[in-house]
């Protein structure tokens, strides 16, 4: 297992080590996959936060008896749940 922090700090040294062992350079691929993973994690956290806020609001609306607004929020929550999966 390689340390991503070290690959980020010195990708050329990582690639040189791979080439010396007869493997192709991979630092750019590894770093792009890591960036994509971080972006997806951020999107997931944003969706979860939005879901949590809408769930709280839906509870308040249900208790107040606003069925139309409540149903609309429930539909939005279902869409967010699908996006999370």
N, CA, C and O of each residue as an XYZ file, in Angstrom:
340
protein
N       0.853     -1.169      0.000
C       0.000      0.000      0.000
C       0.900      1.233      0.000
O       1.875      1.308      0.747
N       0.562      2.176     -0.833
C       1.355      3.391     -0.946
C       0.652      4.539     -0.234
O      -0.574      4.569     -0.131
N       1.436      5.464      0.245
C       0.922      6.626      0.957
C       0.551      7.713     -0.050
O       1.417      8.236     -0.752
N      -0.735      8.050     -0.117
C      -1.194      9.070     -1.062
C      -0.529     10.419     -0.813
O      -0.241     11.161     -1.752
N      -0.291     10.724      0.437
C       0.339     12.001      0.765
C       1.728     12.087      0.114
O       2.098     13.127     -0.430
N       2.488     10.994      0.173
C       3.816     11.003     -0.433
C       3.735     11.064     -1.953
O       4.569     11.702     -2.596
N       2.739     10.407     -2.525
C       2.571     10.464     -3.985
C       2.229     11.890     -4.403
O       2.734     12.375     -5.415
N       1.372     12.570     -3.629
C       1.015     13.962     -3.930
C       2.217     14.893     -3.806
O       2.412     15.796     -4.618
N       3.018     14.650     -2.770
C       4.175     15.515     -2.532
C       5.253     15.344     -3.603
O       5.912     16.312     -3.985
N       5.431     14.124     -4.083
C       6.507     13.879     -5.037
C       6.104     12.786     -6.032
O       6.578     11.654     -5.937
N       5.231     13.123     -6.986
C       4.772     12.113     -7.944
C       5.888     11.590     -8.851
O       5.850     10.440     -9.289
N       6.878     12.435     -9.130
C       7.968     11.998    -10.001
C       8.797     10.899     -9.349
O       9.209      9.956    -10.024
N       9.043     11.006     -8.061
C       9.802      9.978     -7.354
C       9.010      8.666     -7.325
O       9.589      7.589     -7.466
N       7.710      8.755     -7.146
C       6.866      7.560     -7.154
C       6.929      6.885     -8.518
O       7.107      5.670     -8.611
N       6.782      7.683     -9.583
C       6.843      7.129    -10.937
C       8.211      6.518    -11.228
O       8.309      5.461    -11.852
N       9.257      7.190    -10.774
C      10.610      6.666    -10.988
C      10.777      5.308    -10.302
O      11.389      4.398    -10.860
N      10.240      5.180     -9.108
C      10.307      3.903     -8.407
C       9.569      2.807     -9.155
O      10.030      1.666     -9.201
N       8.430      3.143     -9.741
C       7.690      2.153    -10.530
C       8.463      1.760    -11.784
O       8.564      0.579    -12.118
N       9.003      2.756    -12.469
C       9.757      2.489    -13.704
C      10.975      1.622    -13.401
O      11.304      0.717    -14.168
N      11.639      1.896    -12.292
C      12.809      1.090    -11.910
C      12.445     -0.376    -11.654
O      13.286     -1.266    -11.783
N      11.180     -0.613    -11.289
C      10.723     -1.985    -11.045
C      10.066     -2.597    -12.282
O       9.574     -3.724    -12.233
N      10.059     -1.864    -13.376
C       9.512     -2.379    -14.617
C       8.021     -2.137    -14.815
O       7.392     -2.783    -15.653
N       7.450     -1.205    -14.044
C       6.027     -0.883    -14.165
C       5.852      0.476    -14.823
O       6.757      1.308    -14.766
N       4.710      0.713    -15.444
C       4.466      2.031    -16.048
C       4.170      3.083    -14.973
O       3.814      2.755    -13.841
N       4.325      4.346    -15.354
C       4.033      5.462    -14.443
C       2.541      5.483    -14.128
O       1.712      5.322    -15.023
N       2.203      5.679    -12.867
C       0.803      5.665    -12.450
C       0.408      6.812    -11.535
O      -0.747      6.880    -11.115
N       1.316      7.707    -11.214
C       0.978      8.757    -10.236
C      -0.183      9.626    -10.706
O      -1.057      9.964     -9.908
N      -0.210      9.994    -11.984
C      -1.294     10.860    -12.465
C      -2.641     10.142    -12.389
O      -3.652     10.760    -12.053
N      -2.664      8.851    -12.696
C      -3.901      8.077    -12.594
C      -4.351      7.972    -11.139
O      -5.532      8.157    -10.843
N      -3.436      7.682    -10.245
C      -3.755      7.554     -8.824
C      -4.288      8.873     -8.280
O      -5.276      8.889     -7.547
N      -3.652      9.958     -8.630
C      -4.081     11.271     -8.130
C      -5.428     11.691     -8.705
O      -6.226     12.323     -8.012
N      -5.690     11.347     -9.962
C      -6.994     11.698    -10.542
C      -8.111     10.863     -9.914
O      -9.212     11.370     -9.697
N      -7.842      9.598     -9.624
C      -8.842      8.761     -8.954
C      -9.096      9.279     -7.547
O     -10.240      9.306     -7.093
N      -8.045      9.689     -6.857
C      -8.210     10.237     -5.501
C      -9.042     11.518     -5.528
O      -9.896     11.720     -4.664
N      -8.802     12.372     -6.498
C      -9.570     13.613     -6.632
C     -11.045     13.308     -6.895
O     -11.929     13.931     -6.307
N     -11.301     12.353     -7.777
C     -12.681     11.969     -8.070
C     -13.363     11.404     -6.820
O     -14.528     11.703     -6.559
N     -12.640     10.592     -6.051
C     -13.190     10.034     -4.818
C     -13.545     11.139     -3.835
O     -14.608     11.106     -3.215
N     -12.667     12.105     -3.693
C     -12.923     13.221     -2.778
C     -14.143     14.034     -3.216
O     -14.949     14.451     -2.384
N     -14.271     14.256     -4.516
C     -15.424     14.996     -5.035
C     -16.724     14.244     -4.775
O     -17.729     14.841     -4.391
N     -16.696     12.927     -4.989
C     -17.884     12.116     -4.738
C     -18.248     12.098     -3.260
O     -19.427     12.127     -2.907
N     -17.240     12.050     -2.398
C     -17.509     12.084     -0.961
C     -18.162     13.400     -0.561
O     -19.072     13.416      0.268
N     -17.709     14.492     -1.138
C     -18.283     15.801     -0.850
C     -19.735     15.861     -1.319
O     -20.604     16.364     -0.606
N     -19.992     15.347     -2.518
C     -21.362     15.330     -3.033
C     -22.262     14.487     -2.136
O     -23.395     14.875     -1.849
N     -21.762     13.338     -1.695
C     -22.533     12.468     -0.818
C     -22.856     13.170      0.498
O     -23.989     13.108      0.977
N     -21.877     13.827      1.072
C     -22.098     14.537      2.333
C     -23.106     15.664      2.162
O     -23.929     15.900      3.046
N     -23.048     16.356      1.040
C     -24.012     17.427      0.767
C     -25.433     16.871      0.652
O     -26.380     17.442      1.194
N     -25.566     15.753     -0.058
C     -26.883     15.133     -0.202
C     -27.415     14.632      1.136
O     -28.603     14.774      1.423
N     -26.547     14.051      1.950
C     -26.974     13.574      3.262
C     -27.414     14.733      4.149
O     -28.400     14.617      4.877
N     -26.700     15.831      4.095
C     -27.066     17.009      4.875
C     -28.418     17.555      4.420
O     -29.271     17.897      5.239
N     -28.596     17.630      3.116
C     -29.861     18.119      2.567
C     -31.011     17.189      2.973
O     -32.094     17.649      3.334
N     -30.762     15.874      2.908
C     -31.773     14.897      3.311
C     -32.149     15.082      4.782
O     -33.328     15.057      5.134
N     -31.156     15.265      5.626
C     -31.414     15.437      7.056
C     -32.233     16.699      7.320
O     -33.169     16.679      8.119
N     -31.883     17.786      6.656
C     -32.618     19.042      6.843
C     -34.064     18.918      6.358
O     -34.989     19.408      7.006
N     -34.247     18.255      5.209
C     -35.604     18.080      4.689
C     -36.421     17.150      5.588
O     -37.626     17.343      5.747
N     -35.777     16.153      6.170
C     -36.481     15.239      7.075
C     -36.990     15.984      8.304
O     -38.116     15.764      8.751
N     -36.162     16.857      8.841
C     -36.590     17.657      9.995
C     -37.761     18.553      9.621
O     -38.734     18.671     10.366
N     -37.653     19.173      8.471
C     -38.717     20.068      8.012
C     -40.002     19.283      7.748
O     -41.095     19.767      8.040
N     -39.873     18.071      7.196
C     -41.048     17.235      6.929
C     -41.754     16.876      8.230
O     -42.983     16.854      8.284
N     -40.992     16.596      9.267
C     -41.588     16.292     10.564
C     -42.384     17.460     11.110
O     -43.472     17.282     11.659
N     -41.844     18.643     10.959
C     -42.552     19.839     11.424
C     -43.841     20.058     10.630
O     -44.878     20.407     11.193
N     -43.757     19.847      9.308
C     -44.939     20.045      8.465
C     -46.016     19.007      8.759
O     -47.208     19.315      8.743
N     -45.598     17.799      9.022
C     -46.568     16.744      9.328
C     -47.329     17.074     10.612
O     -48.543     16.892     10.700
N     -46.590     17.560     11.597
C     -47.223     17.920     12.869
C     -48.147     19.124     12.737
O     -49.136     19.233     13.462
N     -47.826     20.032     11.809
C     -48.652     21.230     11.643
C     -49.864     20.970     10.758
O     -50.787     21.783     10.719
N     -49.870     19.840     10.043
C     -51.032     19.477      9.235
C     -50.998     19.979      7.810
O     -52.026     19.925      7.134
N     -49.882     20.463      7.321
C     -49.759     20.933      5.932
C     -49.473     19.740      5.030
O     -48.315     19.445      4.733
N     -50.519     19.059      4.597
C     -50.326     17.804      3.864
C     -49.744     18.010      2.462
O     -48.948     17.188      2.009
N     -50.120     19.078      1.772
C     -49.591     19.312      0.419
C     -48.090     19.566      0.451
O     -47.337     18.965     -0.316
N     -47.662     20.444      1.328
C     -46.235     20.742      1.452
C     -45.481     19.514      1.952
O     -44.369     19.232      1.506
N     -46.089     18.798      2.871
C     -45.466     17.586      3.408
C     -45.250     16.560      2.293
O     -44.172     15.973      2.196
N     -46.252     16.341      1.463
C     -46.132     15.373      0.363
C     -45.052     15.794     -0.632
O     -44.326     14.951     -1.159
N     -44.951     17.082     -0.884
C     -43.910     17.584     -1.782
C     -42.518     17.328     -1.200
O     -41.604     16.925     -1.919
N     -42.365     17.562      0.093
C     -41.081     17.301      0.748
C     -40.746     15.821      0.727
O     -39.589     15.451      0.526
N     -41.729     14.982      0.930
C     -41.496     13.538      0.904
C     -41.016     13.107     -0.485
O     -40.123     12.268     -0.606
N     -41.610     13.680     -1.524
C     -41.160     13.378     -2.890
C     -39.711     13.804     -3.087
O     -38.919     13.073     -3.682
N     -39.366     14.985     -2.589
C     -37.979     15.462     -2.680
C     -37.031     14.545     -1.916
O     -35.925     14.263     -2.375
N     -37.467     14.086     -0.756
C     -36.642     13.170      0.039
C     -36.406     11.854     -0.706
O     -35.302     11.310     -0.680
N     -37.422     11.360     -1.353
C     -37.277     10.116     -2.126
C     -36.259     10.291     -3.258
O     -35.451      9.400     -3.518
N     -36.306     11.435     -3.920
C     -35.351     11.712     -4.993
C     -33.920     11.784     -4.457
O     -32.987     11.289     -5.089
N     -33.760     12.397     -3.302
C     -32.428     12.500     -2.701
C     -31.929     11.116     -2.301
O     -30.756     10.798     -2.496
N     -32.810     10.297     -1.744
C     -32.413      8.937     -1.369
C     -31.949      8.146     -2.578
O     -30.989      7.381     -2.491
N     -32.634      8.326     -3.720
C     -32.217      7.656     -4.954
C     -30.842      8.155     -5.392
O     -30.002      7.367     -5.826
N     -30.613      9.462     -5.277
C     -29.323     10.041     -5.671
C     -28.194      9.506     -4.795
O     -27.080      9.289     -5.273
N     -28.481      9.298     -3.528
C     -27.457      8.796     -2.605
C     -27.056      7.382     -2.988
O     -25.878      7.028     -2.935
N     -28.032      6.576     -3.372
C     -27.719      5.199     -3.763
C     -26.990      5.191     -5.061
O     -26.636      4.124     -5.564
